[in-house]
Amino acid sequence: VFGHSHIPWDSTAPGGLRLLNPGSPTDRRRQPYRTYMTAEIEGGALAGVTLHRLPQG
C-alpha cells in the first residue's frame, strides 16, 4: 500500500507483488472522485480489495 500521489491504483507487478494506492478521501487531485480502499484478509492472505468512491460535493 502506498499513497502520496492521491491517485487510486490497483495492479500486480510481474513478480506477483500487489500494488495498492487508495487515493484520498479528502484531496482528489486530478481525479473525478475522492476515494478510499478497504481490504479483506483471510488466513493471513489478502482476500479482496474494494475501491470506494465518495459522493461529489
PQR file of N, CA, C, O and H, with PARSE charges and radii, in Angstrom:
ATOM      1  N   VAL A   1       0.860  -1.171   0.000 -0.4000 1.5000
ATOM      2  CA  VAL A   1       0.000   0.000   0.000 -0.0000 2.0000
ATOM      3  C   VAL A   1       0.899   1.224   0.000  0.5500 1.7000
ATOM      4  O   VAL A   1       1.829   1.336   0.800 -0.5500 1.4000
ATOM      5  N   PHE A   2       0.604   2.138  -0.913 -0.4000 1.5000
ATOM      6  CA  PHE A   2       1.356   3.382  -0.971 -0.0000 2.0000
ATOM      7  C   PHE A   2       0.389   4.520  -1.240  0.5500 1.7000
ATOM      8  O   PHE A   2      -0.773   4.283  -1.568 -0.5500 1.4000
ATOM      9  H   PHE A   2      -0.151   2.048  -1.563  0.4000 1.0000
ATOM     10  N   GLY A   3       0.842   5.714  -1.110 -0.4000 1.5000
ATOM     11  CA  GLY A   3      -0.019   6.874  -1.315 -0.0000 2.0000
ATOM     12  C   GLY A   3       0.739   7.991  -1.994  0.5500 1.7000
ATOM     13  O   GLY A   3       1.309   7.796  -3.068 -0.5500 1.4000
ATOM     14  H   GLY A   3       1.787   5.906  -0.844  0.4000 1.0000
ATOM     15  N   HIS A   4       0.751   9.125  -1.397 -0.4000 1.5000
ATOM     16  CA  HIS A   4       1.420  10.348  -1.825 -0.0000 2.0000
ATOM     17  C   HIS A   4       0.794  10.960  -3.074  0.5500 1.7000
ATOM     18  O   HIS A   4       0.504  12.156  -3.072 -0.5500 1.4000
ATOM     19  H   HIS A   4       0.288   9.283  -0.525  0.4000 1.0000
ATOM     20  N   SER A   5       0.575  10.197  -4.130 -0.4000 1.5000
ATOM     21  CA  SER A   5       0.040  10.770  -5.368 -0.0000 2.0000
ATOM     22  C   SER A   5      -1.455  11.068  -5.270  0.5500 1.7000
ATOM     23  O   SER A   5      -1.974  11.880  -6.036 -0.5500 1.4000
ATOM     24  H   SER A   5       0.810   9.225  -4.131  0.4000 1.0000
ATOM     25  N   HIS A   6      -2.149  10.419  -4.338 -0.4000 1.5000
ATOM     26  CA  HIS A   6      -3.598  10.549  -4.160 -0.0000 2.0000
ATOM     27  C   HIS A   6      -4.366  10.013  -5.367  0.5500 1.7000
ATOM     28  O   HIS A   6      -5.552  10.304  -5.518 -0.5500 1.4000
ATOM     29  H   HIS A   6      -1.727   9.759  -3.716  0.4000 1.0000
ATOM     30  N   ILE A   7      -3.714   9.240  -6.223 -0.4000 1.5000
ATOM     31  CA  ILE A   7      -4.357   8.682  -7.412 -0.0000 2.0000
ATOM     32  C   ILE A   7      -4.589   7.185  -7.188  0.5500 1.7000
ATOM     33  O   ILE A   7      -3.630   6.443  -6.980 -0.5500 1.4000
ATOM     34  H   ILE A   7      -2.750   9.004  -6.101  0.4000 1.0000
ATOM     35  N   PRO A   8      -5.863   6.724  -7.227 -0.5600 1.5000
ATOM     36  CA  PRO A   8      -6.149   5.309  -6.978  0.2800 2.0000
ATOM     37  C   PRO A   8      -5.410   4.397  -7.956  0.5500 1.7000
ATOM     38  O   PRO A   8      -5.293   4.692  -9.145 -0.5500 1.4000
ATOM     39  N   TRP A   9      -4.916   3.283  -7.418 -0.4000 1.5000
ATOM     40  CA  TRP A   9      -4.126   2.358  -8.238 -0.0000 2.0000
ATOM     41  C   TRP A   9      -4.254   0.966  -7.651  0.5500 1.7000
ATOM     42  O   TRP A   9      -4.139   0.795  -6.437 -0.5500 1.4000
ATOM     43  H   TRP A   9      -5.011   3.044  -6.451  0.4000 1.0000
ATOM     44  N   ASP A  10      -4.488  -0.026  -8.487 -0.4000 1.5000
ATOM     45  CA  ASP A  10      -4.524  -1.426  -8.064 -0.0000 2.0000
ATOM     46  C   ASP A  10      -3.969  -2.254  -9.212  0.5500 1.7000
ATOM     47  O   ASP A  10      -4.634  -2.434 -10.232 -0.5500 1.4000
ATOM     48  H   ASP A  10      -4.582   0.113  -9.473  0.4000 1.0000
ATOM     49  N   SER A  11      -2.766  -2.751  -9.050 -0.4000 1.5000
ATOM     50  CA  SER A  11      -2.158  -3.575 -10.095 -0.0000 2.0000
ATOM     51  C   SER A  11      -1.247  -4.611  -9.459  0.5500 1.7000
ATOM     52  O   SER A  11      -0.911  -4.525  -8.277 -0.5500 1.4000
ATOM     53  H   SER A  11      -2.226  -2.605  -8.221  0.4000 1.0000
ATOM     54  N   THR A  12      -0.859  -5.575 -10.249 -0.4000 1.5000
ATOM     55  CA  THR A  12       0.055  -6.611  -9.791 -0.0000 2.0000
ATOM     56  C   THR A  12       1.301  -6.581 -10.664  0.5500 1.7000
ATOM     57  O   THR A  12       1.214  -6.675 -11.888 -0.5500 1.4000
ATOM     58  H   THR A  12      -1.131  -5.645 -11.209  0.4000 1.0000
ATOM     59  N   ALA A  13       2.463  -6.447 -10.027 -0.4000 1.5000
ATOM     60  CA  ALA A  13       3.743  -6.411 -10.735 -0.0000 2.0000
ATOM     61  C   ALA A  13       4.060  -7.795 -11.297  0.5500 1.7000
ATOM     62  O   ALA A  13       3.507  -8.789 -10.827 -0.5500 1.4000
ATOM     63  H   ALA A  13       2.534  -6.370  -9.032  0.4000 1.0000
ATOM     64  N   PRO A  14       4.945  -7.876 -12.298 -0.5600 1.5000
ATOM     65  CA  PRO A  14       5.289  -9.172 -12.903  0.2800 2.0000
ATOM     66  C   PRO A  14       5.702 -10.246 -11.890  0.5500 1.7000
ATOM     67  O   PRO A  14       5.427 -11.425 -12.116 -0.5500 1.4000
ATOM     68  N   GLY A  15       6.349  -9.879 -10.792 -0.4000 1.5000
ATOM     69  CA  GLY A  15       6.761 -10.856  -9.791 -0.0000 2.0000
ATOM     70  C   GLY A  15       5.654 -11.264  -8.835  0.5500 1.7000
ATOM     71  O   GLY A  15       5.877 -12.080  -7.941 -0.5500 1.4000
ATOM     72  H   GLY A  15       6.572  -8.921 -10.609  0.4000 1.0000
ATOM     73  N   GLY A  16       4.440 -10.695  -9.017 -0.4000 1.5000
ATOM     74  CA  GLY A  16       3.306 -11.053  -8.180 -0.0000 2.0000
ATOM     75  C   GLY A  16       3.027 -10.087  -7.044  0.5500 1.7000
ATOM     76  O   GLY A  16       2.076 -10.295  -6.290 -0.5500 1.4000
ATOM     77  H   GLY A  16       4.259 -10.032  -9.744  0.4000 1.0000
ATOM     78  N   LEU A  17       3.829  -9.030  -6.893 -0.4000 1.5000
ATOM     79  CA  LEU A  17       3.623  -8.041  -5.835 -0.0000 2.0000
ATOM     80  C   LEU A  17       2.410  -7.185  -6.164  0.5500 1.7000
ATOM     81  O   LEU A  17       2.345  -6.586  -7.237 -0.5500 1.4000
ATOM     82  H   LEU A  17       4.602  -8.861  -7.505  0.4000 1.0000
ATOM     83  N   ARG A  18       1.447  -7.125  -5.247 -0.4000 1.5000
ATOM     84  CA  ARG A  18       0.232  -6.327  -5.442 -0.0000 2.0000
ATOM     85  C   ARG A  18       0.500  -4.905  -4.991  0.5500 1.7000
ATOM     86  O   ARG A  18       0.958  -4.682  -3.870 -0.5500 1.4000
ATOM     87  H   ARG A  18       1.500  -7.612  -4.375  0.4000 1.0000
ATOM     88  N   LEU A  19       0.219  -3.945  -5.855 -0.4000 1.5000
ATOM     89  CA  LEU A  19       0.444  -2.530  -5.577 -0.0000 2.0000
ATOM     90  C   LEU A  19      -0.902  -1.837  -5.431  0.5500 1.7000
ATOM     91  O   LEU A  19      -1.724  -1.854  -6.348 -0.5500 1.4000
ATOM     92  H   LEU A  19      -0.153  -4.127  -6.765  0.4000 1.0000
ATOM     93  N   LEU A  20      -1.121  -1.224  -4.264 -0.4000 1.5000
ATOM     94  CA  LEU A  20      -2.401  -0.582  -3.975 -0.0000 2.0000
ATOM     95  C   LEU A  20      -2.186   0.856  -3.524  0.5500 1.7000
ATOM     96  O   LEU A  20      -1.356   1.124  -2.656 -0.5500 1.4000
ATOM     97  H   LEU A  20      -0.453  -1.210  -3.520  0.4000 1.0000
ATOM     98  N   ASN A  21      -2.933   1.774  -4.115 -0.4000 1.5000
ATOM     99  CA  ASN A  21      -2.973   3.160  -3.662 -0.0000 2.0000
ATOM    100  C   ASN A  21      -4.449   3.495  -3.490  0.5500 1.7000
ATOM    101  O   ASN A  21      -5.202   3.442  -4.462 -0.5500 1.4000
ATOM    102  H   ASN A  21      -3.607   1.556  -4.820  0.4000 1.0000
ATOM    103  N   PRO A  22      -4.883   3.839  -2.275 -0.5600 1.5000
ATOM    104  CA  PRO A  22      -6.298   4.084  -2.030  0.2800 2.0000
ATOM    105  C   PRO A  22      -6.820   5.417  -2.549  0.5500 1.7000
ATOM    106  O   PRO A  22      -8.017   5.686  -2.441 -0.5500 1.4000
ATOM    107  N   GLY A  23      -5.955   6.257  -3.107 -0.4000 1.5000
ATOM    108  CA  GLY A  23      -6.403   7.589  -3.500 -0.0000 2.0000
ATOM    109  C   GLY A  23      -6.461   8.460  -2.265  0.5500 1.7000
ATOM    110  O   GLY A  23      -5.581   8.381  -1.408 -0.5500 1.4000
ATOM    111  H   GLY A  23      -4.983   6.038  -3.194  0.4000 1.0000
ATOM    112  N   SER A  24      -7.486   9.293  -2.163 -0.4000 1.5000
ATOM    113  CA  SER A  24      -7.624  10.164  -0.993 -0.0000 2.0000
ATOM    114  C   SER A  24      -9.087  10.507  -0.763  0.5500 1.7000
ATOM    115  O   SER A  24      -9.789  10.869  -1.707 -0.5500 1.4000
ATOM    116  H   SER A  24      -8.201   9.357  -2.860  0.4000 1.0000
ATOM    117  N   PRO A  25      -9.566  10.399   0.485 -0.5600 1.5000
ATOM    118  CA  PRO A  25     -10.935  10.794   0.786  0.2800 2.0000
ATOM    119  C   PRO A  25     -11.091  12.306   0.936  0.5500 1.7000
ATOM    120  O   PRO A  25     -12.213  12.805   1.015 -0.5500 1.4000
ATOM    121  N   THR A  26      -9.975  13.042   0.976 -0.4000 1.5000
ATOM    122  CA  THR A  26     -10.053  14.489   1.204 -0.0000 2.0000
ATOM    123  C   THR A  26      -9.508  15.339   0.064  0.5500 1.7000
ATOM    124  O   THR A  26      -9.939  16.480  -0.102 -0.5500 1.4000
ATOM    125  H   THR A  26      -9.063  12.637   0.911  0.4000 1.0000
ATOM    126  N   ASP A  27      -8.572  14.816  -0.725 -0.4000 1.5000
ATOM    127  CA  ASP A  27      -7.943  15.599  -1.793 -0.0000 2.0000
ATOM    128  C   ASP A  27      -7.916  14.757  -3.059  0.5500 1.7000
ATOM    129  O   ASP A  27      -7.076  13.868  -3.193 -0.5500 1.4000
ATOM    130  H   ASP A  27      -8.222  13.890  -0.590  0.4000 1.0000
ATOM    131  N   ARG A  28      -8.821  15.027  -3.983 -0.4000 1.5000
ATOM    132  CA  ARG A  28      -8.949  14.166  -5.159 -0.0000 2.0000
ATOM    133  C   ARG A  28      -7.935  14.482  -6.252  0.5500 1.7000
ATOM    134  O   ARG A  28      -7.873  13.773  -7.256 -0.5500 1.4000
ATOM    135  H   ARG A  28      -9.503  15.750  -3.874  0.4000 1.0000
ATOM    136  N   ARG A  29      -7.142  15.534  -6.075 -0.4000 1.5000
ATOM    137  CA  ARG A  29      -6.136  15.952  -7.066 -0.0000 2.0000
ATOM    138  C   ARG A  29      -6.779  16.038  -8.441  0.5500 1.7000
ATOM    139  O   ARG A  29      -7.750  16.775  -8.612 -0.5500 1.4000
ATOM    140  H   ARG A  29      -7.193  16.110  -5.259  0.4000 1.0000
ATOM    141  N   ARG A  30      -6.274  15.316  -9.413 -0.4000 1.5000
ATOM    142  CA  ARG A  30      -6.799  15.396 -10.788 -0.0000 2.0000
ATOM    143  C   ARG A  30      -7.850  14.315 -11.063  0.5500 1.7000
ATOM    144  O   ARG A  30      -8.186  14.064 -12.221 -0.5500 1.4000
ATOM    145  H   ARG A  30      -5.485  14.718  -9.274  0.4000 1.0000
ATOM    146  N   GLN A  31      -8.359  13.685 -10.031 -0.4000 1.5000
ATOM    147  CA  GLN A  31      -9.312  12.593 -10.200 -0.0000 2.0000
ATOM    148  C   GLN A  31     -10.745  13.106 -10.089  0.5500 1.7000
ATOM    149  O   GLN A  31     -10.989  14.109  -9.419 -0.5500 1.4000
ATOM    150  H   GLN A  31      -8.086  13.888  -9.091  0.4000 1.0000
ATOM    151  N   PRO A  32     -11.702  12.430 -10.740 -0.5600 1.5000
ATOM    152  CA  PRO A  32     -13.092  12.893 -10.671  0.2800 2.0000
ATOM    153  C   PRO A  32     -13.764  12.626  -9.319  0.5500 1.7000
ATOM    154  O   PRO A  32     -14.777  13.250  -9.006 -0.5500 1.4000
ATOM    155  N   TYR A  33     -13.208  11.699  -8.509 -0.4000 1.5000
ATOM    156  CA  TYR A  33     -13.835  11.340  -7.238 -0.0000 2.0000
ATOM    157  C   TYR A  33     -12.807  11.294  -6.112  0.5500 1.7000
ATOM    158  O   TYR A  33     -11.619  11.065  -6.343 -0.5500 1.4000
ATOM    159  H   TYR A  33     -12.385  11.192  -8.764  0.4000 1.0000
ATOM    160  N   ARG A  34     -13.286  11.517  -4.889 -0.4000 1.5000
ATOM    161  CA  ARG A  34     -12.484  11.245  -3.690 -0.0000 2.0000
ATOM    162  C   ARG A  34     -12.686   9.759  -3.394  0.5500 1.7000
ATOM    163  O   ARG A  34     -13.797   9.249  -3.539 -0.5500 1.4000
ATOM    164  H   ARG A  34     -14.251  11.703  -4.702  0.4000 1.0000
ATOM    165  N   THR A  35     -11.630   9.059  -2.981 -0.4000 1.5000
ATOM    166  CA  THR A  35     -11.706   7.607  -2.828 -0.0000 2.0000
ATOM    167  C   THR A  35     -10.988   7.110  -1.575  0.5500 1.7000
ATOM    168  O   THR A  35     -10.173   7.811  -0.975 -0.5500 1.4000
ATOM    169  H   THR A  35     -10.728   9.473  -2.863  0.4000 1.0000
ATOM    170  N   TYR A  36     -11.321   5.877  -1.205 -0.4000 1.5000
ATOM    171  CA  TYR A  36     -10.581   5.133  -0.181 -0.0000 2.0000
ATOM    172  C   TYR A  36     -10.740   3.654  -0.495  0.5500 1.7000
ATOM    173  O   TYR A  36     -11.619   3.275  -1.268 -0.5500 1.4000
ATOM    174  H   TYR A  36     -11.983   5.308  -1.692  0.4000 1.0000
ATOM    175  N   MET A  37      -9.892   2.810   0.102 -0.4000 1.5000
ATOM    176  CA  MET A  37      -9.941   1.363  -0.127 -0.0000 2.0000
ATOM    177  C   MET A  37     -10.176   0.625   1.177  0.5500 1.7000
ATOM    178  O   MET A  37      -9.775   1.071   2.252 -0.5500 1.4000
ATOM    179  H   MET A  37      -9.178   3.118   0.731  0.4000 1.0000
ATOM    180  N   THR A  38     -10.837  -0.514   1.052 -0.4000 1.5000
ATOM    181  CA  THR A  38     -10.895  -1.469   2.151 -0.0000 2.0000
ATOM    182  C   THR A  38     -10.294  -2.775   1.644  0.5500 1.7000
ATOM    183  O   THR A  38     -10.409  -3.113   0.466 -0.5500 1.4000
ATOM    184  H   THR A  38     -11.162  -0.876   0.178  0.4000 1.0000
ATOM    185  N   ALA A  39      -9.655  -3.495   2.550 -0.4000 1.5000
ATOM    186  CA  ALA A  39      -9.031  -4.770   2.192 -0.0000 2.0000
ATOM    187  C   ALA A  39      -9.526  -5.848   3.143  0.5500 1.7000
ATOM    188  O   ALA A  39      -9.710  -5.598   4.334 -0.5500 1.4000
ATOM    189  H   ALA A  39      -9.561  -3.220   3.507  0.4000 1.0000
ATOM    190  N   GLU A  40      -9.738  -7.039   2.617 -0.4000 1.5000
ATOM    191  CA  GLU A  40     -10.137  -8.190   3.420 -0.0000 2.0000
ATOM    192  C   GLU A  40      -8.961  -9.152   3.511  0.5500 1.7000
ATOM    193  O   GLU A  40      -8.340  -9.492   2.505 -0.5500 1.4000
ATOM    194  H   GLU A  40      -9.588  -7.242   1.649  0.4000 1.0000
ATOM    195  N   ILE A  41      -8.668  -9.582   4.729 -0.4000 1.5000
ATOM    196  CA  ILE A  41      -7.594 -10.535   4.980 -0.0000 2.0000
ATOM    197  C   ILE A  41      -8.220 -11.818   5.518  0.5500 1.7000
ATOM    198  O   ILE A  41      -8.998 -11.779   6.471 -0.5500 1.4000
ATOM    199  H   ILE A  41      -9.173  -9.305   5.547  0.4000 1.0000
ATOM    200  N   GLU A  42      -7.885 -12.943   4.914 -0.4000 1.5000
ATOM    201  CA  GLU A  42      -8.375 -14.242   5.379 -0.0000 2.0000
ATOM    202  C   GLU A  42      -7.198 -15.198   5.469  0.5500 1.7000
ATOM    203  O   GLU A  42      -6.463 -15.378   4.498 -0.5500 1.4000
ATOM    204  H   GLU A  42      -7.253 -12.974   4.140  0.4000 1.0000
ATOM    205  N   GLY A  43      -7.021 -15.798   6.608 -0.4000 1.5000
ATOM    206  CA  GLY A  43      -5.933 -16.755   6.792 -0.0000 2.0000
ATOM    207  C   GLY A  43      -4.561 -16.147   6.550  0.5500 1.7000
ATOM    208  O   GLY A  43      -3.646 -16.834   6.097 -0.5500 1.4000
ATOM    209  H   GLY A  43      -7.618 -15.652   7.397  0.4000 1.0000
ATOM    210  N   GLY A  44      -4.416 -14.865   6.849 -0.4000 1.5000
ATOM    211  CA  GLY A  44      -3.136 -14.192   6.677 -0.0000 2.0000
ATOM    212  C   GLY A  44      -2.828 -13.764   5.254  0.5500 1.7000
ATOM    213  O   GLY A  44      -1.718 -13.317   4.967 -0.5500 1.4000
ATOM    214  H   GLY A  44      -5.159 -14.307   7.216  0.4000 1.0000
ATOM    215  N   ALA A  45      -3.810 -13.897   4.351 -0.4000 1.5000
ATOM    216  CA  ALA A  45      -3.594 -13.519   2.954 -0.0000 2.0000
ATOM    217  C   ALA A  45      -4.647 -12.503   2.512  0.5500 1.7000
ATOM    218  O   ALA A  45      -5.762 -12.478   3.032 -0.5500 1.4000
ATOM    219  H   ALA A  45      -4.712 -14.261   4.585  0.4000 1.0000
ATOM    220  N   LEU A  46      -4.279 -11.685   1.565 -0.4000 1.5000
ATOM    221  CA  LEU A  46      -5.202 -10.708   1.001 -0.0000 2.0000
ATOM    222  C   LEU A  46      -6.297 -11.440   0.234  0.5500 1.7000
ATOM    223  O   LEU A  46      -6.014 -12.159  -0.725 -0.5500 1.4000
ATOM    224  H   LEU A  46      -3.373 -11.706   1.142  0.4000 1.0000
ATOM    225  N   ALA A  47      -7.549 -11.257   0.657 -0.4000 1.5000
ATOM    226  CA  ALA A  47      -8.664 -11.971   0.044 -0.0000 2.0000
ATOM    227  C   ALA A  47      -9.496 -11.082  -0.878  0.5500 1.7000
ATOM    228  O   ALA A  47     -10.197 -11.584  -1.757 -0.5500 1.4000
ATOM    229  H   ALA A  47      -7.778 -10.674   1.436  0.4000 1.0000
ATOM    230  N   GLY A  48      -9.422  -9.775  -0.685 -0.4000 1.5000
ATOM    231  CA  GLY A  48     -10.210  -8.881  -1.529 -0.0000 2.0000
ATOM    232  C   GLY A  48      -9.895  -7.433  -1.245  0.5500 1.7000
ATOM    233  O   GLY A  48      -9.532  -7.070  -0.126 -0.5500 1.4000
ATOM    234  H   GLY A  48      -8.852  -9.367   0.029  0.4000 1.0000
ATOM    235  N   VAL A  49     -10.035  -6.609  -2.266 -0.4000 1.5000
ATOM    236  CA  VAL A  49      -9.810  -5.168  -2.158 -0.0000 2.0000
ATOM    237  C   VAL A  49     -10.963  -4.470  -2.863  0.5500 1.7000
ATOM    238  O   VAL A  49     -11.348  -4.859  -3.965 -0.5500 1.4000
ATOM    239  H   VAL A  49     -10.330  -6.904  -3.175  0.4000 1.0000
ATOM    240  N   THR A  50     -11.516  -3.434  -2.228 -0.4000 1.5000
ATOM    241  CA  THR A  50     -12.592  -2.656  -2.826 -0.0000 2.0000
ATOM    242  C   THR A  50     -12.220  -1.186  -2.799  0.5500 1.7000
ATOM    243  O   THR A  50     -11.833  -0.656  -1.758 -0.5500 1.4000
ATOM    244  H   THR A  50     -11.203  -3.118  -1.332  0.4000 1.0000
ATOM    245  N   LEU A  51     -12.337  -0.524  -3.945 -0.4000 1.5000
ATOM    246  CA  LEU A  51     -12.138   0.917  -4.030 -0.0000 2.0000
ATOM    247  C   LEU A  51     -13.502   1.571  -3.890  0.5500 1.7000
ATOM    248  O   LEU A  51     -14.426   1.249  -4.636 -0.5500 1.4000
ATOM    249  H   LEU A  51     -12.652  -0.954  -4.791  0.4000 1.0000
ATOM    250  N   HIS A  52     -13.632   2.482  -2.945 -0.4000 1.5000
ATOM    251  CA  HIS A  52     -14.897   3.169  -2.687 -0.0000 2.0000
ATOM    252  C   HIS A  52     -14.807   4.601  -3.190  0.5500 1.7000
ATOM    253  O   HIS A  52     -13.817   5.291  -2.948 -0.5500 1.4000
ATOM    254  H   HIS A  52     -12.881   2.744  -2.339  0.4000 1.0000
ATOM    255  N   ARG A  53     -15.843   5.042  -3.887 -0.4000 1.5000
ATOM    256  CA  ARG A  53     -15.934   6.430  -4.336 -0.0000 2.0000
ATOM    257  C   ARG A  53     -16.862   7.184  -3.397  0.5500 1.7000
ATOM    258  O   ARG A  53     -17.936   6.695  -3.047 -0.5500 1.4000
ATOM    259  H   ARG A  53     -16.647   4.482  -4.083  0.4000 1.0000
ATOM    260  N   LEU A  54     -16.446   8.364  -2.996 -0.4000 1.5000
ATOM    261  CA  LEU A  54     -17.277   9.213  -2.155 -0.0000 2.0000
ATOM    262  C   LEU A  54     -18.097  10.151  -3.035  0.5500 1.7000
ATOM    263  O   LEU A  54     -17.657  10.514  -4.126 -0.5500 1.4000
ATOM    264  H   LEU A  54     -15.573   8.761  -3.281  0.4000 1.0000
ATOM    265  N   PRO A  55     -19.280  10.546  -2.574 -0.5600 1.5000
ATOM    266  CA  PRO A  55     -20.113  11.448  -3.371  0.2800 2.0000
ATOM    267  C   PRO A  55     -19.379  12.760  -3.659  0.5500 1.7000
ATOM    268  O   PRO A  55     -18.603  13.253  -2.841 -0.5500 1.4000
ATOM    269  N   GLN A  56     -19.645  13.300  -4.830 -0.4000 1.5000
ATOM    270  CA  GLN A  56     -19.053  14.593  -5.172 -0.0000 2.0000
ATOM    271  C   GLN A  56     -19.720  15.679  -4.353  0.5500 1.7000
ATOM    272  O   GLN A  56     -20.875  15.559  -3.945 -0.5500 1.4000
ATOM    273  H   GLN A  56     -20.275  12.900  -5.495  0.4000 1.0000
ATOM    274  N   GLY A  57     -18.973  16.733  -4.125 -0.4000 1.5000
ATOM    275  CA  GLY A  57     -19.585  17.841  -3.401 -0.0000 2.0000
ATOM    276  C   GLY A  57     -18.706  18.445  -2.377  0.5500 1.7000
ATOM    277  O   GLY A  57     -19.108  19.389  -1.698 -0.5500 1.4000
ATOM    278  H   GLY A  57     -18.035  16.830  -4.456  0.4000 1.0000
TER
END
